[in-house]
């Protein structure tokens, strides 16, 4: 596959390293999976500085999803694509949701059918000294 991956440096948060690893693994695996049919896939991780602290994101230019059903994404076993089209268990995003909310953050997504998806999340933050 031809995949362009961009990882922005400098992201910082206070969180359980192992659990945040699970969140990023789920989000990045989804980006990989849902770009599998793209001839020139793009996946990115980064963050933006907001007044309340950084907002982290994982972006892809893959299958996307109907924004009308965005509220279902983070519920267990609620899949927006068929198992035959994109295999999976339907628990990855629910797991990410539980981890982020347990840390006092929030997670949400934006997407369009056949136009990719953006998953955003917040975590507590400590600025550089």
N, C-alpha and C positions, 0 to 999 in steps of 0.2 A: 504494500500500500504506500501511496504517497501521502504523508501527513506532515503538515507544518505545525510545530509545537512552540508556543511562546510562553515562557515562565518569567514573570516579573519578579525582580529581586527586592528585598527589603520588607517583606511582610512580617509583622510581629503581632503576637497575641499572648494572653495568659490563658493556658488551657492544658488539659491532659494530653501529652504528646501522642500517646497511643490511640486515644479516641479521635483526635483531630486527624491522625493518619487514616483512620477508618473513614471519616467523612471525605477527605480528599481522594482516597482510593475509590470510594463509591462514585463520587462526582466525575472523576477522571475516567473511570471504567465506563460509565454511561456515555461520556463524550466520545470515547473510543468506539463503543458499540454503535451509537447512533450516527456516527460519521462513516460507518463501514461501507456504505453504498456511494460515497462521494469520490469522484475521481481526484479531487484535490482537497482533502480534508484539512480543516484548521481547528486546533484546540488551543485554548489559552487559559492561564491562571494569572490573576492579578488582583489589584485592590485599588480603591479610590479613597481618598481622605475626605470624610464628611465631618460636619461640626460635632457629631456625636461619637466619632471615631471611625476607624477604617471599615469599609465594606469590601469583603473579599468576593471574588467571582471566578467561576469556571465557565468558559464560553466555548461553543462549538458551532460549526456551520452545517450540521447534519439534518436529520429528519424533522427535528423540532416537534411541536405539539400544538394542538388547538388551545389557545389561551382560555377558552370558555371552561376547560376542564382543569385548569391549573390547581384548583383547590384539592383535587384528588391525588395529585402527584406524591404527596408526603404521607398518604394513608397506606397501611400495609395491604399488599396484594391488589392494589388498584393500578392496573397497567393501562396505558393509553395506546399502546401498540400491541399487536398480536404476538403470541409466543413464537409462532412460526416465522414472523417477520424479524423480530429481535428477541432472542432468548433471554430469560432472566426469571428471577423469583418474585419480583415485586416488593422486596423488603429493603432494598438498598437506600432509597430516599427516605423511607420511614425511619430507618436506623439513623441516617444523617440528621433528620429532624429531631429525634430524641436526644442525640448527642449535643447538638447546637443549643437546643432549648434548656438542657440540663446545665449548660455552661452560662446561662443567662443571655444568650444571643438569640437571633432569629434567622430564619432561612426562608427564601422565596425564589420563585422562578418566573422568567418571561420567555416566551417563545412564539413562533409561528410555524405552521405546517410547512415542511420543506424549506425552512429558512433558519434553522438552527435554534439553539436554546442558550439561555444565560441563567445560571444558578448563582444566587447571591447569599452570603451569610455574614453575620457579625459575631464577634467574640470580644471579651474584655481586652483592653489594650493598655500597654505601658509605653509611653514615649521614651525615646533615647534620652539619656542623662545630659 
